[in-house]
Amino acid sequence: MFPVSAILFSVVDTGAWSLDQLRTWADRLIEGRPRSDLWLLDLSTSRSVQEASSAVRRGLMDAQIMLPDDIGDLLVGLLALRFQRGQLDARQFSAAVGDVLDAYGASRLDVEQWTLLTSHGEEVTGALRSITDDLARVAAACEDRLRQLDSLATSLAR
């Protein structure tokens, strides 16, 4: 399972959560703490996804948290979830996964194979689809973990 810091980075980086979702999540964590870190306050008051992303990146840097080597798998999984939810069309999904593979790699996908198939207009089917669906299941569990943290913070604040 991925650490919460990697999950938060990933939902911001992939656009899996809206700015409102990110701010609400941060607000609930702030409510449950006597004192909050500056990055969390900045996330709570972000006016754009770019500001939210900067706040999360700053929080990771300040805490000297490194992203795990397999972060690409989580990013691809979240993109696959967005595709399944109809938030990305096939072309956007293919391009976004290609970008993730170029930047981070993924343990279960080969960037050259992905690029070759998707650059020729091929749909993500067969073995590739099976892999992205598996990664989406992991990503959904990670999203649930962030939401549980949100719920726990709200319960503790009461």
PyMOL commands that set and color helices and strands:
alter all, ss='L'
color gray80, all
select helices_A, chain A and resi 4-13+19-31+38-44+49-62+71-84+90-103+111-119+126-157
alter helices_A, ss='H'
color red, helices_A
deselect
rebuild
show_as cartoon
